[in-house]
Amino acid sequence: MIIENPIVLGEPLKGNFRGYYSSPAKKNFLIIYLYCKACRARGDDKMVLCKDCRTCRDETIKFVDIGPHDEAYKKKSYWS
């Protein structure tokens, strides 16, 4: 469902997580992802700094984590 409509289904994150989206999966599980088109349009690519940003197409969706709510946010340093 995220692939079909990444902006409508996900919630844009803020602060240190700006540029990422989260979507609930089950009870307290989250899926954390990037949608390149939205990231670039909002200028968040300057904060996220993906190593392969310039080689990814706008429609690229990068799934970066899934897990319990609290655990998913602890691993941000591994995402980019």
N, C-alpha and C positions, 0 to 999 in steps of 0.2 A: 504494500500500500504506500509506503514511503517513496518508492521509486516512481510510482504513478503521479504523486502529487506531494513533493517534499516540503513545500512551504505551508500548505494548508494543514497537513497532518502534524508537522513539528512545531515546536515552540522555540523561537530564537532565544538564545541564552545571552546573559549580560555580564558585565564586569570582566573578570579574568577569562571568562568562557565566551566572550563576544566572538561571533563568527560561526559558532557551533549551534546546532539544533538538538533538541531532545524530544523524544516521543515515548509515551508509556508503552510497555510491551505486556506486562502482566502485573497485577497488584503493585508492588513497589519496584518493579524492574523498569529500567530506561534503556533506550537505544540512543546513543550519541552519534551524530553524524555532521558532516559538512556538505553543503550544496554549493559547488563552485560558483555558479552563476549569481546566487544571492550574496555570497561572500565578497565577490569582486564588486558587485553593484553598490554594496554598502561601504566599501573601502575596508572591510574587515581583513582582507588578505594581507594588509600591512601589519596586522597584529598577529594573525595566525601563523604566517610564515611557513607554509607547507614547502617542503623541499622540492616537490614536483609541480608546484602551482602553475608555472608557465607552460608546462607540457600537457596539462589536463584541459579537456574541453569544458565549456561552460556547463553542459548538462551532466557533468561528473558528480556523483554522490559518493562520498567516502564514509563508510561506516567505521567509526573509530573505537566504539566500546559498547558493550551491553552488560548489564548487571544490576544488582541492587542499587537503589538510588544513591545512598551514601558512598558506596564503593566506586561507582562509576565516576563520580566527580573527583575522587582522590587521585586518579591516575592520569590527570591532564598532561603531565610532563611527557608521557609516552605517545601522545596523540599525533603530533606533527612530524 
